[in-house]
Amino acid sequence: MSTDKATVEPTTSPATPQAEGQRDFIRQIIREDLATGKHHDIRTRFPPEPNGYLHIGHAKAICLNFGIAREFTGWCNLRLDDTNPGKEDPEFVEGIKDDVRWLGYEWHDLRHASDYFEVFYDAAVKLIQDGVAYVDDLSPEDMRAYRGTLTEPGRPSPFRDRSVEENLDLFRRMRAGEFADGSKTLRAKIDMASGNMNMRDPAIYRIRKVAHQNTGDAWPIYPMYDYAHCLSDALEGITHSLCTLEFEDHRPLYDWFVDKVDLVNHPELWQHLREGGFRTEPAKPRQIEFSRLNLSYSITSKRKLAQLVNENLVDGWDDPRMNTLRGLRRRGFTPGGLRLLIERLGVSKQNSIIDYSILENCIREDLDATAPRRMAVLDPLKLVITNLPEGHEETLTFSNHPKDESFGTREVPFARELWIERDDFAEVPPKGFHRLKPEGEVRLRGVGIVKCDELVKDADGNVVELRCTLDLESRQGMPGADRKVKGTIHWVSAKHGVSTEVRVYDRLFNVADPDDESDGKTWIEHINPDAKRVVRAWLEPAAASAEPEQRFQFERLGYFVADRVDHKPGAPVFNRAVTLRDTWAKQAG
């Protein structure tokens, strides 16, 4: 059993929610519980199953549970619901811990459902002794058939009226590993005619002779989630058990198990935990449901996310196109931007789909405040300033952030030959084009005004070089520095620029609802073929020397991050996190 108590305080960013002013219905319940004296301390938990990496939907649950605990000076446990061995992996456990910390939160204790396996077993024995649980021999298929439908009541199992003594004997033999997988199930005896299907004698334990990552081969039987989850909450003294709306119909069963086991008044079930130095203060928790985070152009099905990985449709769980937290992190999304999204969406009981652009705008807002500026050219076209001498070099001073002087300045090398963006030049410009064109003028960022005098083309007629003259009087500090031209473009010195791999990422799906197959396409066929594009770009030296995960705004291009895995000294790799503005809205228009 592990407590792994955290002592590090999370960092904050300009976008960290100030929850003091939030007035959603959950916080109102908590305020009332504190005011009436029902609770004196607020205790929450985040209970993921370690069978995959966390995705953006989990970010809402993390921010809500940890955020409420922080706001009300309580605490939040991280509990791994590891009741399904064979599908769970220590790799996912470490990933979950890493993701929670990345979002800016620390847990009070690290717990596992498996920490409580002895308690769950003893509690099940109590339920049998109380006459409200029985061992059933029905096969899983027959059990489903006996369960009935939404319009027809279920039928009692022929084994429902076994005696307490027979049930105790069979359950202990299940525990001893005497029976085959699936041959027997311990069920709660509730109401086979209930209008709530969850109350029709749900399973409590099933036989699974599978080794567990924490308990090894100690257990041939494992508790069901509905049973283990609520008792884990009760053992940890959780005051408010927050979960998504699909668990609303499970709440009567949650309360039934908590009330029937009655841990508070039966310390013999859990006293051994305390004697072993394990902190536990049993209490009756309250389950409260809220709407989950659903994003357009996204999927949050663990099964489908795993399918993308297993079929090599993406480059792993941390592929920047994935909406796993690991993928979003590698993409360059920020914890502050995600917390800002959760704050703005608020908490309600109304399911809805949030447009992906709202997430992107939150990331932009956070990065606009926190990302230094640099210059990069992703689609290079050579520009030569002919009225500067061969070998001309100088160093210019640029601010690192136009809105925040505290970011300081940097030195940027400038030379006679430059790289500019290819789409910043048009041989036959469209109407309203304010960048470089034949005989046209444009301001080079931080340098001065240049005029395009000559085009150099290759054998196929493609423009490969622009030969320009610099108006020396338009340079900084000169009398013509204020002369007006309509366009300003960025550049990178060809001599000093660093060749860099840049991965231009976009939304993984090209339709708002990938699961909608009304167009005759499967969700996989809705994958956006342009979601990843790799280019060879040129960066100013101050960008190329970045540390992994360092984020910048590449001026006029978007926000980019040094890849946390592949970026190396001498071999920089950058990922585009998000464009400077919403390009999808323009396409839709």
Order of alpha helices (4+ residues) and beta strands (2+ residues): alpha-beta-alpha-beta-alpha-beta-alpha-beta-alpha-alpha-beta-beta-beta-alpha-beta-alpha-alpha-beta-beta-alpha-alpha-alpha-beta-alpha-beta-beta-beta-beta-beta-beta-beta-beta-beta-beta-beta-beta-beta-alpha-beta-beta-beta-alpha
